Amino acid sequence: MKILVVEELVDDAKASFEKAQELLESEDYYDAAEKAWRAVESMRKAVLVAAKIPYRYAKTTNIGLRLFSDFLRGMNRRRVLDLYDKIAYRLPILGFYEGIISPEEIKELILSDVKLLIEELEDLIRIARKIDLRNALNSLLRIQKLKQK
């Protein structure tokens, strides 16, 4: 089942990226930004699920994003994390929600940076399948419980 979920997430990412490209061709730049961001997030979740993190945690920002960031740092993939952070700010926030970056920049981000990030994350999935991050997840959950008290 877990492998199926990873493959479903990767398939969703690829379909969303294709839809983003179609939207760019029809000059629907801001919806293209939303679809491209969906592709990136599907890949982020796929990396975590491949590393044995249950989807219910992988999909969150408070746990999933932290584990993802720590995983990339631990794998010495700071460049990939920097690219993710750049896209996370520029596409959904400045692009889709605020609509303040230019259509040309959205197009460049999608066709260059998002494409590269998806490829990098797809490679990382192969590595993540050999890793078990459940202990890291349990530690993070314990820390959150202590903070709540």
C-alpha positions as protocol buffer text, in pm:
chain_id: "A"
residue {
  index: 1
  type: MET
  ca { x: 0 y: 0 z: 0 }
}
residue {
  index: 2
  type: LYS
  ca { x: 276 y: 247 z: 91 }
}
residue {
  index: 3
  type: ILE
  ca { x: 444 y: 212 z: -250 }
}
residue {
  index: 4
  type: LEU
  ca { x: 110 y: 272 z: -417 }
}
residue {
  index: 5
  type: VAL
  ca { x: 66 y: 597 z: -221 }
}
residue {
  index: 6
  type: VAL
  ca { x: 411 y: 717 z: -328 }
}
residue {
  index: 7
  type: GLU
  ca { x: 335 y: 635 z: -690 }
}
residue {
  index: 8
  type: GLU
  ca { x: -4 y: 806 z: -667 }
}
residue {
  index: 9
  type: LEU
  ca { x: 160 y: 1121 z: -531 }
}
residue {
  index: 10
  type: VAL
  ca { x: 424 y: 1119 z: -805 }
}
residue {
  index: 11
  type: ASP
  ca { x: 155 y: 1065 z: -1069 }
}
residue {
  index: 12
  type: ASP
  ca { x: -46 y: 1353 z: -923 }
}
residue {
  index: 13
  type: ALA
  ca { x: 264 y: 1574 z: -931 }
}
residue {
  index: 14
  type: LYS
  ca { x: 334 y: 1492 z: -1294 }
}
residue {
  index: 15
  type: ALA
  ca { x: -29 y: 1548 z: -1394 }
}
residue {
  index: 16
  type: SER
  ca { x: -39 y: 1880 z: -1206 }
}
residue {
  index: 17
  type: PHE
  ca { x: 285 y: 1991 z: -1371 }
}
residue {
  index: 18
  type: GLU
  ca { x: 148 y: 1901 z: -1715 }
}
residue {
  index: 19
  type: LYS
  ca { x: -169 y: 2098 z: -1636 }
}
residue {
  index: 20
  type: ALA
  ca { x: 46 y: 2395 z: -1528 }
}
residue {
  index: 21
  type: GLN
  ca { x: 224 y: 2383 z: -1864 }
}
residue {
  index: 22
  type: GLU
  ca { x: -109 y: 2374 z: -2047 }
}
residue {
  index: 23
  type: LEU
  ca { x: -230 y: 2673 z: -1847 }
}
residue {
  index: 24
  type: LEU
  ca { x: 88 y: 2862 z: -1936 }
}
residue {
  index: 25
  type: GLU
  ca { x: 19 y: 2800 z: -2304 }
}
residue {
  index: 26
  type: SER
  ca { x: -329 y: 2948 z: -2263 }
}
residue {
  index: 27
  type: GLU
  ca { x: -174 y: 3240 z: -2068 }
}
residue {
  index: 28
  type: ASP
  ca { x: -357 y: 3152 z: -1747 }
}
residue {
  index: 29
  type: TYR
  ca { x: -46 y: 3225 z: -1543 }
}
residue {
  index: 30
  type: TYR
  ca { x: -188 y: 3246 z: -1195 }
}
residue {
  index: 31
  type: ASP
  ca { x: -377 y: 2917 z: -1220 }
}
residue {
  index: 32
  type: ALA
  ca { x: -61 y: 2767 z: -1368 }
}
residue {
  index: 33
  type: ALA
  ca { x: 122 y: 2882 z: -1054 }
}
residue {
  index: 34
  type: GLU
  ca { x: -133 y: 2702 z: -837 }
}
residue {
  index: 35
  type: LYS
  ca { x: -102 y: 2378 z: -1036 }
}
residue {
  index: 36
  type: ALA
  ca { x: 278 y: 2393 z: -1032 }
}
residue {
  index: 37
  type: TRP
  ca { x: 273 y: 2442 z: -656 }
}
residue {
  index: 38
  type: ARG
  ca { x: 43 y: 2141 z: -622 }
}
residue {
  index: 39
  type: ALA
  ca { x: 299 y: 1940 z: -818 }
}
residue {
  index: 40
  type: VAL
  ca { x: 579 y: 2047 z: -584 }
}
residue {
  index: 41
  type: GLU
  ca { x: 377 y: 1967 z: -273 }
}
residue {
  index: 42
  type: SER
  ca { x: 278 y: 1624 z: -407 }
}
residue {
  index: 43
  type: MET
  ca { x: 646 y: 1547 z: -458 }
}
residue {
  index: 44
  type: ARG
  ca { x: 734 y: 1672 z: -109 }
}
residue {
  index: 45
  type: LYS
  ca { x: 475 y: 1439 z: 39 }
}
residue {
  index: 46
  type: ALA
  ca { x: 594 y: 1150 z: -181 }
}
residue {
  index: 47
  type: VAL
  ca { x: 949 y: 1186 z: -49 }
}
residue {
  index: 48
  type: LEU
  ca { x: 825 y: 1162 z: 309 }
}
residue {
  index: 49
  type: VAL
  ca { x: 589 y: 872 z: 245 }
}
residue {
  index: 50
  type: ALA
  ca { x: 875 y: 690 z: 72 }
}
residue {
  index: 51
  type: ALA
  ca { x: 1074 y: 738 z: 395 }
}
residue {
  index: 52
  type: LYS
  ca { x: 794 y: 561 z: 591 }
}
residue {
  index: 53
  type: ILE
  ca { x: 618 y: 873 z: 718 }
}
residue {
  index: 54
  type: PRO
  ca { x: 239 y: 814 z: 721 }
}
residue {
  index: 55
  type: TYR
  ca { x: 59 y: 1038 z: 472 }
}
residue {
  index: 56
  type: ARG
  ca { x: -148 y: 1202 z: 748 }
}
residue {
  index: 57
  type: TYR
  ca { x: 177 y: 1354 z: 881 }
}
residue {
  index: 58
  type: ALA
  ca { x: 352 y: 1402 z: 547 }
}
residue {
  index: 59
  type: LYS
  ca { x: 73 y: 1630 z: 424 }
}
residue {
  index: 60
  type: THR
  ca { x: 105 y: 1873 z: 715 }
}
residue {
  index: 61
  type: THR
  ca { x: 326 y: 2178 z: 733 }
}
residue {
  index: 62
  type: ASN
  ca { x: 392 y: 2171 z: 1108 }
}
residue {
  index: 63
  type: ILE
  ca { x: 527 y: 1814 z: 1095 }
}
residue {
  index: 64
  type: GLY
  ca { x: 570 y: 1721 z: 730 }
}
residue {
  index: 65
  type: LEU
  ca { x: 751 y: 2033 z: 621 }
}
residue {
  index: 66
  type: ARG
  ca { x: 985 y: 2017 z: 918 }
}
residue {
  index: 67
  type: LEU
  ca { x: 1071 y: 1651 z: 849 }
}
residue {
  index: 68
  type: PHE
  ca { x: 1119 y: 1730 z: 480 }
}
residue {
  index: 69
  type: SER
  ca { x: 1356 y: 2018 z: 559 }
}
residue {
  index: 70
  type: ASP
  ca { x: 1551 y: 1808 z: 808 }
}
residue {
  index: 71
  type: PHE
  ca { x: 1570 y: 1520 z: 560 }
}
residue {
  index: 72
  type: LEU
  ca { x: 1710 y: 1744 z: 287 }
}
residue {
  index: 73
  type: ARG
  ca { x: 1964 y: 1895 z: 526 }
}
residue {
  index: 74
  type: GLY
  ca { x: 2063 y: 1549 z: 647 }
}
residue {
  index: 75
  type: MET
  ca { x: 2111 y: 1432 z: 290 }
}
residue {
  index: 76
  type: ASN
  ca { x: 2330 y: 1737 z: 224 }
}
residue {
  index: 77
  type: ARG
  ca { x: 2078 y: 1868 z: -30 }
}
residue {
  index: 78
  type: ARG
  ca { x: 2066 y: 2227 z: 89 }
}
residue {
  index: 79
  type: ARG
  ca { x: 2046 y: 2347 z: -273 }
}
residue {
  index: 80
  type: VAL
  ca { x: 1723 y: 2148 z: -319 }
}
residue {
  index: 81
  type: LEU
  ca { x: 1582 y: 2293 z: 2 }
}
residue {
  index: 82
  type: ASP
  ca { x: 1673 y: 2645 z: -110 }
}
residue {
  index: 83
  type: LEU
  ca { x: 1498 y: 2583 z: -441 }
}
residue {
  index: 84
  type: TYR
  ca { x: 1190 y: 2453 z: -258 }
}
residue {
  index: 85
  type: ASP
  ca { x: 1187 y: 2759 z: -31 }
}
residue {
  index: 86
  type: LYS
  ca { x: 1220 y: 2995 z: -328 }
}
residue {
  index: 87
  type: ILE
  ca { x: 932 y: 2829 z: -511 }
}
residue {
  index: 88
  type: ALA
  ca { x: 720 y: 2809 z: -193 }
}
residue {
  index: 89
  type: TYR
  ca { x: 738 y: 3185 z: -154 }
}
residue {
  index: 90
  type: ARG
  ca { x: 721 y: 3299 z: -512 }
}
residue {
  index: 91
  type: LEU
  ca { x: 458 y: 3073 z: -669 }
}
residue {
  index: 92
  type: PRO
  ca { x: 174 y: 3028 z: -422 }
}
residue {
  index: 93
  type: ILE
  ca { x: 219 y: 3345 z: -219 }
}
residue {
  index: 94
  type: LEU
  ca { x: 340 y: 3610 z: -462 }
}
residue {
  index: 95
  type: GLY
  ca { x: 204 y: 3436 z: -770 }
}
residue {
  index: 96
  type: PHE
  ca { x: -129 y: 3270 z: -704 }
}
residue {
  index: 97
  type: TYR
  ca { x: -258 y: 3441 z: -388 }
}
residue {
  index: 98
  type: GLU
  ca { x: -120 y: 3792 z: -424 }
}
residue {
  index: 99
  type: GLY
  ca { x: -85 y: 3806 z: -802 }
}
residue {
  index: 100
  type: ILE
  ca { x: 208 y: 4045 z: -779 }
}
residue {
  index: 101
  type: ILE
  ca { x: 482 y: 3868 z: -974 }
}
residue {
  index: 102
  type: SER
  ca { x: 480 y: 3899 z: -1348 }
}
residue {
  index: 103
  type: PRO
  ca { x: 347 y: 3634 z: -1584 }
}
residue {
  index: 104
  type: GLU
  ca { x: 698 y: 3608 z: -1729 }
}
residue {
  index: 105
  type: GLU
  ca { x: 845 y: 3525 z: -1389 }
}
residue {
  index: 106
  type: ILE
  ca { x: 573 y: 3269 z: -1321 }
}
residue {
  index: 107
  type: LYS
  ca { x: 645 y: 3105 z: -1655 }
}
residue {
  index: 108
  type: GLU
  ca { x: 1019 y: 3099 z: -1586 }
}
residue {
  index: 109
  type: LEU
  ca { x: 969 y: 2959 z: -1235 }
}
residue {
  index: 110
  type: ILE
  ca { x: 748 y: 2679 z: -1362 }
}
residue {
  index: 111
  type: LEU
  ca { x: 946 y: 2582 z: -1670 }
}
residue {
  index: 112
  type: SER
  ca { x: 1282 y: 2606 z: -1502 }
}
residue {
  index: 113
  type: ASP
  ca { x: 1277 y: 2587 z: -1121 }
}
residue {
  index: 114
  type: VAL
  ca { x: 967 y: 2373 z: -1067 }
}
residue {
  index: 115
  type: LYS
  ca { x: 1076 y: 2131 z: -1339 }
}
residue {
  index: 116
  type: LEU
  ca { x: 1421 y: 2099 z: -1182 }
}
residue {
  index: 117
  type: LEU
  ca { x: 1282 y: 2057 z: -830 }
}
residue {
  index: 118
  type: ILE
  ca { x: 1044 y: 1781 z: -940 }
}
residue {
  index: 119
  type: GLU
  ca { x: 1334 y: 1598 z: -1103 }
}
residue {
  index: 120
  type: GLU
  ca { x: 1551 y: 1637 z: -792 }
}
residue {
  index: 121
  type: LEU
  ca { x: 1273 y: 1515 z: -563 }
}
residue {
  index: 122
  type: GLU
  ca { x: 1204 y: 1218 z: -787 }
}
residue {
  index: 123
  type: ASP
  ca { x: 1569 y: 1117 z: -747 }
}
residue {
  index: 124
  type: LEU
  ca { x: 1542 y: 1165 z: -370 }
}
residue {
  index: 125
  type: ILE
  ca { x: 1243 y: 931 z: -356 }
}
residue {
  index: 126
  type: ARG
  ca { x: 1472 y: 646 z: -459 }
}
residue {
  index: 127
  type: ILE
  ca { x: 1699 y: 728 z: -164 }
}
residue {
  index: 128
  type: ALA
  ca { x: 1409 y: 789 z: 75 }
}
residue {
  index: 129
  type: ARG
  ca { x: 1272 y: 438 z: 10 }
}
residue {
  index: 130
  type: LYS
  ca { x: 1584 y: 303 z: 184 }
}
residue {
  index: 131
  type: ILE
  ca { x: 1541 y: 529 z: 488 }
}
residue {
  index: 132
  type: ASP
  ca { x: 1303 y: 508 z: 782 }
}
residue {
  index: 133
  type: LEU
  ca { x: 1215 y: 845 z: 934 }
}
residue {
  index: 134
  type: ARG
  ca { x: 959 y: 710 z: 1181 }
}
residue {
  index: 135
  type: ASN
  ca { x: 1194 y: 762 z: 1477 }
}
residue {
  index: 136
  type: ALA
  ca { x: 1238 y: 1126 z: 1373 }
}
residue {
  index: 137
  type: LEU
  ca { x: 861 y: 1157 z: 1348 }
}
residue {
  index: 138
  type: ASN
  ca { x: 811 y: 1009 z: 1695 }
}
residue {
  index: 139
  type: SER
  ca { x: 1069 y: 1248 z: 1841 }
}
residue {
  index: 140
  type: LEU
  ca { x: 900 y: 1544 z: 1676 }
}
residue {
  index: 141
  type: LEU
  ca { x: 560 y: 1434 z: 1807 }
}
residue {
  index: 142
  type: ARG
  ca { x: 702 y: 1404 z: 2161 }
}
residue {
  index: 143
  type: ILE
  ca { x: 849 y: 1753 z: 2135 }
}
residue {
  index: 144
  type: GLN
  ca { x: 515 y: 1892 z: 2023 }
}
residue {
  index: 145
  type: LYS
  ca { x: 339 y: 1725 z: 2317 }
}
residue {
  index: 146
  type: LEU
  ca { x: 590 y: 1879 z: 2558 }
}
residue {
  index: 147
  type: LYS
  ca { x: 537 y: 2223 z: 2404 }
}
residue {
  index: 148
  type: GLN
  ca { x: 160 y: 2187 z: 2450 }
}
residue {
  index: 149
  type: LYS
  ca { x: 206 y: 2115 z: 2821 }
}
